[in-house]
Amino acid sequence: MRALSAIALIVALCLSSGAFASEEDFLQSIEGQWTGGGKVLTKLGGGKVDVSCSMKSDADRSSFSMNGTCSALVVVKRTFTATVKASGASYSGNYVGVSGKPSKLNGSREGNTLNLDVTWANEIYGDRQARMTIEKIGGGGLRIRTLDQDPESGETIVTTQLDLQRR
């Protein structure tokens, strides 16, 4: 019985350290210089604007940061930053976008995708809640999306989608 308990403990320790290494591997995989573009919704019921973006992401064992700039219509430039920490399977941090104020991020990773709940600093699209996904696409792609709920229809809408490639 003691041998079985010892084996169970060893297996549990190996699995838990493997999960941490998995988070570290994921974080390291999104580190680097990224460029690309996408579409951003300007207002509910309005059109989407094409943007071109560049971003630098730094990572260590349990956190990452993103610093980027997107341009639209050659004239308009917006910066964004995020700092996110992993603690076991949970992720939390801050995102600063157009408002210039920090919004809260909380979530977890499923496979190659971070699923984050966003609490905006200000009301956006009728509330302060949204979702953000950061998805690793193959060996050299990264997709960042924000999704919100249309207050009238209740449907989920993609408010931002950026498709980036490693430089």
N, CA and C atoms as an extended XYZ file, in Angstrom:
501
Properties=species:S:1:pos:R:3:atomname:S:1:resname:S:1:resid:I:1 pbc="F F F"
N         0.834       -1.201        0.000 N   MET     1
C         0.000        0.000        0.000 CA  MET     1
C         0.876        1.261        0.000 C   MET     1
N         1.957        1.244        0.788 N   ARG     2
C         2.849        2.406        0.803 CA  ARG     2
C         3.478        2.632       -0.566 C   ARG     2
N         3.849        1.540       -1.231 N   ALA     3
C         4.462        1.646       -2.556 CA  ALA     3
C         3.474        2.281       -3.533 C   ALA     3
N         2.220        1.898       -3.439 N   LEU     4
C         1.195        2.456       -4.317 CA  LEU     4
C         1.013        3.949       -4.043 C   LEU     4
N         1.030        4.335       -2.781 N   SER     5
C         0.911        5.748       -2.421 CA  SER     5
C         2.105        6.538       -2.934 C   SER     5
N         3.290        5.978       -2.811 N   ALA     6
C         4.499        6.652       -3.285 CA  ALA     6
C         4.460        6.814       -4.799 C   ALA     6
N         4.011        5.791       -5.505 N   ILE     7
C         3.910        5.865       -6.962 CA  ILE     7
C         2.887        6.931       -7.361 C   ILE     7
N         1.755        6.960       -6.670 N   ALA     8
C         0.724        7.963       -6.958 CA  ALA     8
C         1.275        9.372       -6.745 C   ALA     8
N         2.057        9.574       -5.685 N   LEU     9
C         2.652       10.877       -5.409 CA  LEU     9
C         3.637       11.264       -6.504 C   LEU     9
N         4.473       10.335       -6.931 N   ILE    10
C         5.454       10.607       -7.986 CA  ILE    10
C         4.739       10.960       -9.285 C   ILE    10
N         3.707       10.196       -9.628 N   VAL    11
C         2.944       10.480      -10.846 CA  VAL    11
C         2.313       11.867      -10.761 C   VAL    11
N         1.731       12.202       -9.626 N   ALA    12
C         1.099       13.519       -9.456 CA  ALA    12
C         2.131       14.637       -9.606 C   ALA    12
N         3.307       14.466       -9.027 N   LEU    13
C         4.352       15.477       -9.143 CA  LEU    13
C         4.818       15.618      -10.586 C   LEU    13
N         4.969       14.504      -11.284 N   CYS    14
C         5.391       14.557      -12.685 CA  CYS    14
C         4.348       15.247      -13.544 C   CYS    14
N         3.083       14.937      -13.317 N   LEU    15
C         2.023       15.566      -14.096 CA  LEU    15
C         1.945       17.055      -13.832 C   LEU    15
N         2.073       17.465      -12.580 N   SER    16
C         1.966       18.885      -12.272 CA  SER    16
C         3.157       19.652      -12.832 C   SER    16
N         4.365       19.084      -12.781 N   SER    17
C         5.501       19.798      -13.337 CA  SER    17
C         5.426       19.797      -14.851 C   SER    17
N         4.832       18.742      -15.450 N   GLY    18
C         4.649       18.707      -16.894 CA  GLY    18
C         3.690       19.781      -17.351 C   GLY    18
N         2.649       20.033      -16.558 N   ALA    19
C         1.688       21.073      -16.914 CA  ALA    19
C         2.357       22.437      -16.889 C   ALA    19
N         3.225       22.676      -15.920 N   PHE    20
C         3.930       23.956      -15.844 CA  PHE    20
C         4.853       24.112      -17.032 C   PHE    20
N         5.589       23.038      -17.367 N   ALA    21
C         6.476       23.100      -18.529 CA  ALA    21
C         5.663       23.387      -19.784 C   ALA    21
N         4.459       22.834      -19.862 N   SER    22
C         3.585       23.064      -20.998 CA  SER    22
C         3.227       24.550      -21.107 C   SER    22
N         2.937       25.195      -19.992 N   GLU    23
C         2.642       26.633      -20.002 CA  GLU    23
C         3.879       27.403      -20.445 C   GLU    23
N         5.037       27.029      -19.909 N   GLU    24
C         6.278       27.700      -20.281 CA  GLU    24
C         6.535       27.558      -21.782 C   GLU    24
N         6.346       26.349      -22.310 N   ASP    25
C         6.547       26.120      -23.741 CA  ASP    25
C         5.590       26.982      -24.564 C   ASP    25
N         4.330       27.050      -24.130 N   PHE    26
C         3.355       27.861      -24.856 CA  PHE    26
C         3.768       29.330      -24.835 C   PHE    26
N         4.118       29.840      -23.668 N   LEU    27
C         4.498       31.251      -23.557 CA  LEU    27
C         5.713       31.559      -24.430 C   LEU    27
N         6.702       30.680      -24.405 N   GLN    28
C         7.896       30.890      -25.221 CA  GLN    28
C         7.557       30.877      -26.715 C   GLN    28
N         6.541       30.097      -27.096 N   SER    29
C         6.182       29.986      -28.515 CA  SER    29
C         5.554       31.260      -29.072 C   SER    29
N         5.045       32.133      -28.204 N   ILE    30
C         4.445       33.370      -28.710 CA  ILE    30
C         5.389       34.565      -28.568 C   ILE    30
N         6.610       34.308      -28.105 N   GLU    31
C         7.597       35.379      -28.006 CA  GLU    31
C         8.132       35.709      -29.398 C   GLU    31
N         8.387       36.981      -29.654 N   GLY    32
C         9.013       37.363      -30.908 CA  GLY    32
C         8.429       38.624      -31.516 C   GLY    32
N         8.861       38.886      -32.739 N   GLN    33
C         8.377       40.020      -33.529 CA  GLN    33
C         7.296       39.516      -34.474 C   GLN    33
N         6.179       40.236      -34.546 N   TRP    34
C         5.030       39.813      -35.342 CA  TRP    34
C         4.551       40.957      -36.223 C   TRP    34
N         4.098       40.638      -37.428 N   THR    35
C         3.493       41.640      -38.308 CA  THR    35
C         2.285       41.018      -39.003 C   THR    35
N         1.384       41.860      -39.432 N   GLY    36
C         0.209       41.358      -40.140 CA  GLY    36
C        -0.875       42.401      -40.148 C   GLY    36
N        -2.102       41.936      -40.119 N   GLY    37
C        -3.211       42.874      -40.157 CA  GLY    37
C        -4.503       42.188      -39.804 C   GLY    37
N        -5.567       42.908      -40.038 N   GLY    38
C        -6.874       42.367      -39.725 CA  GLY    38
C        -7.948       43.415      -39.881 C   GLY    38
N        -9.017       43.218      -39.111 N   LYS    39
C       -10.168       44.117      -39.179 CA  LYS    39
C       -10.606       44.500      -37.770 C   LYS    39
N       -11.039       45.744      -37.636 N   VAL    40
C       -11.507       46.274      -36.359 CA  VAL    40
C       -12.869       46.920      -36.575 C   VAL    40
N       -13.825       46.548      -35.746 N   LEU    41
C       -15.163       47.142      -35.793 CA  LEU    41
C       -15.090       48.537      -35.194 C   LEU    41
N       -15.615       49.527      -35.919 N   THR    42
C       -15.546       50.905      -35.435 CA  THR    42
C       -16.669       51.241      -34.469 C   THR    42
N       -17.865       50.658      -34.705 N   LYS    43
C       -19.001       50.850      -33.801 CA  LYS    43
C       -20.024       49.784      -34.107 C   LYS    43
N       -20.896       49.487      -33.146 N   LEU    44
C       -21.962       48.506      -33.371 CA  LEU    44
C       -22.811       48.926      -34.556 C   LEU    44
N       -23.054       47.985      -35.442 N   GLY    45
C       -23.835       48.275      -36.624 CA  GLY    45
C       -23.036       48.949      -37.725 C   GLY    45
N       -21.783       49.300      -37.421 N   GLY    46
C       -20.931       49.958      -38.405 CA  GLY    46
C       -20.045       48.962      -39.125 C   GLY    46
N       -19.237       49.494      -39.980 N   GLY    47
C       -18.329       48.658      -40.755 CA  GLY    47
C       -17.044       48.361      -40.007 C   GLY    47
N       -16.262       47.485      -40.619 N   LYS    48
C       -14.949       47.147      -40.077 CA  LYS    48
C       -13.881       47.845      -40.902 C   LYS    48
N       -12.838       48.265      -40.215 N   VAL    49
C       -11.732       48.963      -40.847 CA  VAL    49
C       -10.554       48.005      -40.942 C   VAL    49
N        -9.899       47.986      -42.109 N   ASP    50
C        -8.671       47.197      -42.264 CA  ASP    50
C        -7.536       47.881      -41.523 C   ASP    50
N        -6.733       47.094      -40.827 N   VAL    51
C        -5.580       47.614      -40.108 CA  VAL    51
C        -4.351       46.786      -40.464 C   VAL    51
N        -3.196       47.412      -40.368 N   SER    52
C        -1.930       46.681      -40.454 CA  SER    52
C        -1.216       46.900      -39.128 C   SER    52
N        -0.581       45.831      -38.631 N   CYS    53
C        -0.055       45.867      -37.269 CA  CYS    53
C         1.355       45.287      -37.185 C   CYS    53
N         2.070       45.739      -36.179 N   SER    54
C         3.333       45.116      -35.788 CA  SER    54
C         3.306       44.989      -34.276 C   SER    54
N         3.938       43.937      -33.785 N   MET    55
C         3.890       43.661      -32.348 CA  MET    55
C         5.159       42.946      -31.912 C   MET    55
N         5.600       43.257      -30.707 N   LYS    56
C         6.704       42.538      -30.081 CA  LYS    56
C         6.158       41.872      -28.832 C   LYS    56
N         6.475       40.598      -28.677 N   SER    57
C         6.038       39.857      -27.510 CA  SER    57
C         7.261       39.290      -26.800 C   SER    57
N         7.332       39.501      -25.500 N   ASP    58
C         8.396       38.942      -24.663 CA  ASP    58
C         7.769       37.943      -23.710 C   ASP    58
N         8.509       36.883      -23.398 N   ALA    59
C         7.973       35.858      -22.501 CA  ALA    59
C         9.077       35.296      -21.619 C   ALA    59
N         8.674       34.824      -20.456 N   ASP    60
C         9.570       34.040      -19.609 CA  ASP    60
C         8.792       32.816      -19.137 C   ASP    60
N         9.212       32.204      -18.082 N   ARG    61
C         8.607       30.944      -17.623 CA  ARG    61
C         7.122       31.053      -17.303 C   ARG    61
N         6.697       32.209      -16.790 N   SER    62
C         5.316       32.281      -16.310 CA  SER    62
C         4.588       33.567      -16.686 C   SER    62
N         5.109       34.313      -17.666 N   SER    63
C         4.410       35.535      -18.066 CA  SER    63
C         4.801       35.928      -19.486 C   SER    63
N         4.001       36.811      -20.049 N   PHE    64
C         4.354       37.394      -21.333 CA  PHE    64
C         3.818       38.813      -21.404 C   PHE    64
N         4.424       39.582      -22.284 N   SER    65
C         3.944       40.937      -22.536 CA  SER    65
C         3.900       41.148      -24.042 C   SER    65
N         2.952       41.976      -24.464 N   MET    66
C         2.809       42.329      -25.874 CA  MET    66
C         2.782       43.845      -25.970 C   MET    66
N         3.507       44.366      -26.948 N   ASN    67
C         3.487       45.791      -27.238 CA  ASN    67
C         3.335       45.934      -28.739 C   ASN    67
N         2.245       46.565      -29.171 N   GLY    68
C         2.004       46.644      -30.595 CA  GLY    68
C         1.415       47.959      -31.039 C   GLY    68
N         1.408       48.127      -32.353 N   THR    69
C         0.833       49.297      -32.993 CA  THR    69
C         0.054       48.842      -34.209 C   THR    69
N        -1.139       49.383      -34.380 N   CYS    70
C        -1.932       49.123      -35.575 CA  CYS    70
C        -2.249       50.454      -36.254 C   CYS    70
N        -2.221       50.427      -37.578 N   SER    71
C        -2.515       51.626      -38.372 CA  SER    71
C        -3.702       51.357      -39.276 C   SER    71
N        -4.524       52.378      -39.435 N   ALA    72
C        -5.669       52.294      -40.348 CA  ALA    72
C        -5.702       53.555      -41.194 C   ALA    72
N        -6.083       53.391      -42.426 N   LEU    73
C        -6.236       54.534      -43.332 CA  LEU    73
C        -4.978       55.401      -43.386 C   LEU    73
N        -3.836       54.821      -43.244 N   VAL    74
C        -2.517       55.437      -43.318 CA  VAL    74
C        -2.287       56.508      -42.249 C   VAL    74
N        -3.317       57.133      -41.762 N   VAL    75
C        -3.180       58.271      -40.859 CA  VAL    75
C        -3.335       57.891      -39.385 C   VAL    75
N        -4.253       57.001      -39.061 N   VAL    76
C        -4.592       56.694      -37.676 CA  VAL    76
C        -3.716       55.561      -37.154 C   VAL    76
N        -3.038       55.826      -36.027 N   LYS    77
C        -2.221       54.796      -35.368 CA  LYS    77
C        -2.692       54.634      -33.936 C   LYS    77
N        -2.794       53.388      -33.503 N   ARG    78
C        -3.183       53.080      -32.124 CA  ARG    78
C        -2.205       52.061      -31.566 C   ARG    78
N        -1.842       52.238      -30.324 N   THR    79
C        -0.962       51.274      -29.668 CA  THR    79
C        -1.781       50.406      -28.721 C   THR    79
N        -1.245       49.236      -28.422 N   PHE    80
C        -1.853       48.364      -27.436 CA  PHE    80
C        -0.741       47.636      -26.697 C   PHE    80
N        -1.006       47.329      -25.438 N   THR    81
C        -0.061       46.565      -24.621 CA  THR    81
C        -0.851       45.578      -23.765 C   THR    81
N        -0.185       44.510      -23.417 N   ALA    82
C        -0.776       43.549      -22.483 CA  ALA    82
C         0.361       42.936      -21.681 C   ALA    82
N         0.090       42.688      -20.429 N   THR    83
C         1.007       41.971      -19.558 CA  THR    83
C         0.182       40.905      -18.858 C   THR    83
N         0.587       39.636      -19.030 N   VAL    84
C        -0.201       38.524      -18.517 CA  VAL    84
C         0.718       37.554      -17.780 C   VAL    84
N         0.261       37.094      -16.625 N   LYS    85
C         0.999       36.111      -15.828 CA  LYS    85
C         0.223       34.806      -15.751 C   LYS    85
N         0.974       33.702      -15.810 N   ALA    86
C         0.373       32.383      -15.646 CA  ALA    86
C         0.645       31.907      -14.231 C   ALA    86
N        -0.370       31.339      -13.622 N   SER    87
C        -0.238       30.719      -12.303 CA  SER    87
C        -0.961       29.382      -12.393 C   SER    87
N        -0.182       28.335      -12.617 N   GLY    88
C        -0.804       27.044      -12.881 CA  GLY    88
C        -1.528       27.125      -14.205 C   GLY    88
N        -2.799       26.776      -14.202 N   ALA    89
C        -3.589       26.819      -15.439 CA  ALA    89
C        -4.317       28.143      -15.625 C   ALA    89
N        -4.170       29.070      -14.676 N   SER    90
C        -4.872       30.359      -14.744 CA  SER    90
C        -3.959       31.460      -15.256 C   SER    90
N        -4.561       32.384      -15.999 N   TYR    91
C        -3.839       33.543      -16.523 CA  TYR    91
C        -4.563       34.799      -16.061 C   TYR    91
N        -3.802       35.832      -15.726 N   SER    92
C        -4.412       37.113      -15.375 CA  SER    92
C        -3.450       38.232      -15.732 C   SER    92
N        -4.006       39.414      -15.966 N   GLY    93
C        -3.158       40.546      -16.301 CA  GLY    93
C        -3.956       41.758      -16.701 C   GLY    93
N        -3.281       42.642      -17.436 N   ASN    94
C        -3.873       43.898      -17.870 CA  ASN    94
C        -3.678       44.091      -19.363 C   ASN    94
N        -4.620       44.794      -19.965 N   TYR    95
C        -4.560       45.162      -21.368 CA  TYR    95
C        -4.858       46.653      -21.448 C   TYR    95
N        -4.059       47.367      -22.231 N   VAL    96
C        -4.312       48.790      -22.461 CA  VAL    96
C        -4.451       48.988      -23.962 C   VAL    96
N        -5.601       49.497      -24.360 N   GLY    97
C        -5.864       49.733      -25.777 CA  GLY    97
C        -6.149       51.187      -26.043 C   GLY    97
N        -7.136       51.426      -26.888 N   VAL    98
C        -7.469       52.770      -27.353 CA  VAL    98
C        -7.779       53.732      -26.210 C   VAL    98
N        -8.445       53.268      -25.158 N   SER    99
C        -8.836       54.174      -24.067 CA  SER    99
C        -7.633       54.692      -23.284 C   SER    99
N        -6.535       53.968      -23.337 N   GLY   100
C        -5.356       54.350      -22.563 CA  GLY   100
C        -5.442       53.935      -21.110 C   GLY   100
N        -6.532       53.270      -20.738 N   LYS   101
C        -6.729       52.830      -19.353 CA  LYS   101
C        -6.601       51.314      -19.271 C   LYS   101
N        -6.047       50.797      -18.170 N   PRO   102
C        -5.879       49.340      -18.059 CA  PRO   102
C        -7.199       48.602      -17.858 C   PRO   102
N        -7.384       47.565      -18.662 N   SER   103
C        -8.519       46.667      -18.537 CA  SER   103
C        -8.004       45.344      -17.998 C   SER   103
N        -8.837       44.637      -17.250 N   LYS   104
C        -8.430       43.386      -16.592 CA  LYS   104
C        -8.640       42.187      -17.503 C   LYS   104
N        -7.691       41.248      -17.450 N   LEU   105
C        -7.760       39.990      -18.188 CA  LEU   105
C        -7.691       38.830      -17.207 C   LEU   105
N        -8.557       37.835      -17.372 N   ASN   106
C        -8.533       36.613      -16.556 CA  ASN   106
C        -9.008       35.455      -17.419 C   ASN   106
N        -8.292       34.332      -17.318 N   GLY   107
C        -8.737       33.179      -18.096 CA  GLY   107
C        -7.812       31.997      -17.978 C   GLY   107
N        -7.827       31.162      -19.019 N   SER   108
C        -7.030       29.942      -19.023 CA  SER   108
C        -6.684       29.587      -20.463 C   SER   108
N        -5.822       28.585      -20.603 N   ARG   109
C        -5.413       28.134      -21.925 CA  ARG   109
C        -6.054       26.798      -22.225 C   ARG   109
N        -6.494       26.649      -23.456 N   GLU   110
C        -7.008       25.379      -23.941 CA  GLU   110
C        -6.273       25.086      -25.245 C   GLU   110
N        -5.360       24.115      -25.210 N   GLY   111
C        -4.561       23.802      -26.388 CA  GLY   111
C        -3.673       24.962      -26.758 C   GLY   111
N        -3.822       25.469      -27.984 N   ASN   112
C        -3.002       26.579      -28.473 CA  ASN   112
C        -3.672       27.939      -28.317 C   ASN   112
N        -4.715       28.009      -27.493 N   THR   113
C        -5.476       29.253      -27.378 CA  THR   113
C        -5.618       29.697      -25.926 C   THR   113
N        -5.269       30.965      -25.681 N   LEU   114
C        -5.582       31.594      -24.400 CA  LEU   114
C        -6.983       32.175      -24.528 C   LEU   114
N        -7.862       31.828      -23.607 N   ASN   115
C        -9.229       32.350      -23.566 CA  ASN   115
C        -9.316       33.273      -22.360 C   ASN   115
N        -9.462       34.547      -22.629 N   LEU   116
C        -9.424       35.543      -21.557 CA  LEU   116
C       -10.729       36.327      -21.484 C   LEU   116
N       -11.261       36.461      -20.285 N   ASP   117
C       -12.382       37.365      -20.049 CA  ASP   117
C       -11.799       38.755      -19.857 C   ASP   117
N       -12.406       39.740      -20.485 N   VAL   118
C       -11.939       41.123      -20.401 CA  VAL   118
C       -12.955       41.932      -19.615 C   VAL   118
N       -12.473       42.712      -18.672 N   THR   119
C       -13.293       43.724      -18.010 CA  THR   119
C       -12.694       45.066      -18.405 C   THR   119
N       -13.366       45.736      -19.354 N   TRP   120
C       -12.864       47.006      -19.867 CA  TRP   120
C       -12.851       48.078      -18.775 C   TRP   120
N       -11.944       49.017      -18.894 N   ALA   121
C       -11.879       50.148      -17.960 CA  ALA   121
C       -13.099       51.055      -18.129 C   ALA   121
N       -13.609       51.139      -19.360 N   ASN   122
C       -14.787       51.963      -19.668 CA  ASN   122
C       -15.825       51.086      -20.358 C   ASN   122
N       -17.040       51.562      -20.396 N   GLU   123
C       -18.084       50.835      -21.118 CA  GLU   123
C       -17.783       50.868      -22.618 C   GLU   123
N       -17.836       49.695      -23.243 N   ILE   124
C       -17.623       49.563      -24.686 CA  ILE   124
C       -18.731       48.667      -25.228 C   ILE   124
N       -19.390       49.082      -26.296 N   TYR   125
C       -20.487       48.323      -26.897 CA  TYR   125
C       -21.569       47.975      -25.876 C   TYR   125
N       -21.869       48.910      -24.988 N   GLY   126
C       -22.992       48.745      -24.078 CA  GLY   126
C       -22.690       48.090      -22.741 C   GLY   126
N       -21.462       47.609      -22.532 N   ASP   127
C       -21.105       47.036      -21.227 CA  ASP   127
C       -19.589       47.064      -21.050 C   ASP   127
N       -19.112       46.459      -19.986 N   ARG   128
C       -17.675       46.455      -19.719 CA  ARG   128
C       -17.066       45.055      -19.883 C   ARG   128
N       -17.850       44.098      -20.411 N   GLN   129
C       -17.384       42.709      -20.525 CA  GLN   129
C       -17.149       42.330      -21.982 C   GLN   129
N       -16.108       41.534      -22.206 N   ALA   130
C       -15.826       40.977      -23.532 CA  ALA   130
C       -14.940       39.755      -23.338 C   ALA   130
N       -14.557       39.141      -24.442 N   ARG   131
C       -13.607       38.023      -24.411 CA  ARG   131
C       -12.477       38.331      -25.375 C   ARG   131
N       -11.307       37.841      -25.053 N   MET   132
C       -10.159       37.955      -25.940 CA  MET   132
C        -9.553       36.575      -26.087 C   MET   132
N        -9.190       36.224      -27.314 N   THR   133
C        -8.473       34.976      -27.534 CA  THR   133
C        -7.143       35.304      -28.188 C   THR   133
N        -6.119       34.597      -27.752 N   ILE   134
C        -4.796       34.689      -28.353 CA  ILE   134
C        -4.454       33.267      -28.764 C   ILE   134
N        -4.449       33.033      -30.072 N   GLU   135
C        -4.330       31.676      -30.591 CA  GLU   135
C        -3.053       31.519      -31.411 C   GLU   135
N        -2.263       30.523      -31.069 N   LYS   136
C        -1.063       30.170      -31.831 CA  LYS   136
C        -1.523       29.367      -33.032 C   LYS   136
N        -1.179       29.828      -34.247 N   ILE   137
C        -1.583       29.174      -35.483 CA  ILE   137
C        -0.328       28.572      -36.128 C   ILE   137
N        -0.217       27.257      -36.100 N   GLY   138
C         0.950       26.602      -36.697 CA  GLY   138
C         2.241       27.061      -36.051 C   GLY   138
N         3.330       26.991      -36.803 N   GLY   139
C         4.637       27.369      -36.268 CA  GLY   139
C         4.931       28.852      -36.309 C   GLY   139
N         4.211       29.613      -37.151 N   GLY   140
C         4.578       31.012      -37.293 CA  GLY   140
C         3.435       31.990      -37.315 C   GLY   140
N         2.264       31.594      -36.844 N   GLY   141
C         1.120       32.494      -36.869 CA  GLY   141
C         0.527       32.732      -35.497 C   GLY   141
N        -0.101       33.891      -35.344 N   LEU   142
C        -0.752       34.256      -34.093 CA  LEU   142
C        -2.023       35.023      -34.451 C   LEU   142
N        -3.148       34.633      -33.869 N   ARG   143
C        -4.417       35.325      -34.096 CA  ARG   143
C        -4.891       35.899      -32.766 C   ARG   143
N        -5.192       37.191      -32.764 N   ILE   144
C        -5.731       37.869      -31.583 CA  ILE   144
C        -7.122       38.360      -31.945 C   ILE   144
N        -8.105       37.963      -31.147 N   ARG   145
C        -9.498       38.364      -31.406 CA  ARG   145
C       -10.119       38.904      -30.131 C   ARG   145
N       -10.962       39.893      -30.277 N   THR   146
C       -11.847       40.302      -29.188 CA  THR   146
C       -13.273       40.063      -29.662 C   THR   146
N       -14.057       39.527      -28.753 N   LEU   147
C       -15.448       39.186      -29.042 CA  LEU   147
C       -16.333       39.839      -27.996 C   LEU   147
N       -17.446       40.352      -28.451 N   ASP   148
C       -18.375       41.015      -27.540 CA  ASP   148
C       -19.783       40.561      -27.885 C   ASP   148
N       -20.717       40.941      -27.061 N   GLN   149
C       -22.111       40.580      -27.291 CA  GLN   149
C       -22.867       41.821      -27.731 C   GLN   149
N       -23.559       41.687      -28.844 N   ASP   150
C       -24.395       42.776      -29.323 CA  ASP   150
C       -25.525       42.954      -28.313 C   ASP   150
N       -25.674       44.146      -27.695 N   PRO   151
C       -26.696       44.326      -26.664 CA  PRO   151
C       -28.127       44.179      -27.175 C   PRO   151
N       -28.352       44.407      -28.456 N   GLU   152
C       -29.712       44.290      -28.993 CA  GLU   152
C       -30.067       42.862      -29.372 C   GLU   152
N       -29.179       42.195      -30.115 N   SER   153
C       -29.500       40.850      -30.612 CA  SER   153
C       -29.031       39.747      -29.671 C   SER   153
N       -28.047       40.052      -28.812 N   GLY   154
C       -27.477       39.031      -27.933 CA  GLY   154
C       -26.456       38.147      -28.635 C   GLY   154
N       -26.233       38.385      -29.931 N   GLU   155
C       -25.289       37.581      -30.692 CA  GLU   155
C       -23.848       37.978      -30.375 C   GLU   155
N       -22.959       37.001      -30.454 N   THR   156
C       -21.537       37.269      -30.288 CA  THR   156
C       -21.003       37.861      -31.580 C   THR   156
N       -20.266       38.962      -31.451 N   ILE   157
C       -19.675       39.601      -32.626 CA  ILE   157
C       -18.163       39.712      -32.425 C   ILE   157
N       -17.440       39.557      -33.511 N   VAL   158
C       -15.984       39.740      -33.474 CA  VAL   158
C       -15.741       41.231      -33.663 C   VAL   158
N       -15.166       41.866      -32.657 N   THR   159
C       -14.917       43.312      -32.755 CA  THR   159
C       -13.520       43.604      -33.278 C   THR   159
N       -12.596       42.685      -33.068 N   THR   160
C       -11.245       42.815      -33.605 CA  THR   160
C       -10.724       41.436      -33.968 C   THR   160
N       -10.075       41.340      -35.123 N   GLN   161
C        -9.345       40.127      -35.461 CA  GLN   161
C        -8.055       40.523      -36.147 C   GLN   161
N        -6.943       40.147      -35.506 N   LEU   162
C        -5.620       40.393      -36.058 CA  LEU   162
C        -4.965       39.060      -36.368 C   LEU   162
N        -4.478       38.896      -37.595 N   ASP   163
C        -3.749       37.699      -37.996 CA  ASP   163
C        -2.308       38.120      -38.242 C   ASP   163
N        -1.425       37.628      -37.396 N   LEU   164
C        -0.021       38.039      -37.424 CA  LEU   164
C         0.885       36.874      -37.784 C   LEU   164
N         2.010       37.204      -38.393 N   GLN   165
C         3.024       36.218      -38.751 CA  GLN   165
C         4.341       36.610      -38.088 C   GLN   165
N         5.103       35.615      -37.702 N   ARG   166
C         6.415       35.878      -37.102 CA  ARG   166
C         7.331       36.466      -38.157 C   ARG   166
N         8.057       37.512      -37.768 N   ARG   167
C         9.030       38.129      -38.686 CA  ARG   167
C        10.293       37.327      -38.723 C   ARG   167
